[in-house]
Amino acid sequence: MPFFIISLIIQVALVVHIVKTGRNTMWIWLVIMLPLAGAIAYFIIEVLPSLTATRTARKASRGMGSFFNPNKSFNQATKELAVSDTVEHRMHLAEEYLEKLEYQKAKDLYEKSLVGIHEDDPDLMYGLARSEYGLKNYKHTKQILDDLIKQNPKYKNQEAHLLYAQSNEQLGKENEALEEYKVLSEYYSGAEAKYCYGKLLQKQGDKAQAKLLFKEIIEYSKLSTRHYRDLNKKWILLAKQEL
């Protein structure tokens, strides 16, 4: 099938997706006028975030979006909250503040939202824990996460689990942190958990096991997709440096 026909089919499919999902109509012009670049940009900025849930993936897609329109997401979140002060809009803006490392502002929004029927909301509690961790309030971070799992025993979030392990490590509870990292290294979708596990083992003198973990990170990256390597570039490079 000629490339032109394939390109046309992709354009039509994307335009239909843009219209059906209520995306900004500016995307239609971008996809039509710049078939390849427009399609790639739309997929990364609009589609990919809904397909990926890890913190690393969110940062990657957000970074690409900022290339085209810096502060677009932050400005949109600010306007949404100004128009309608809802928990959902507070969460959106708080996430933006976390990305900007403005942890106190994010904390204020999460605390304001954790009331009434939302006082035990796991996503809000996790957001508050991230804010506290950014402010180096590690004891508060751990307490919030302990309360989160106590009040929401079925809640599953690999990023929250990683944050819990990191909080234990920061508090000097290295044995507890090792146990959490060990469990995380078996199911965490990225390389960060395994790298943190290796670093803590190395710190405790188990250099042989740490080296094996760093090798695993590198070998797995060689067998993985380019997308995985891009998302985990930082941890792969750090693992190589350790070796």
Summary of the structure (lengths in Angstrom):
residues: 243
radius of gyration: 20.7
end to end distance: 47.4
largest distance: 61.7
contacts: 717
relative contact order: 0.06
helix: 80%
strand: 0%
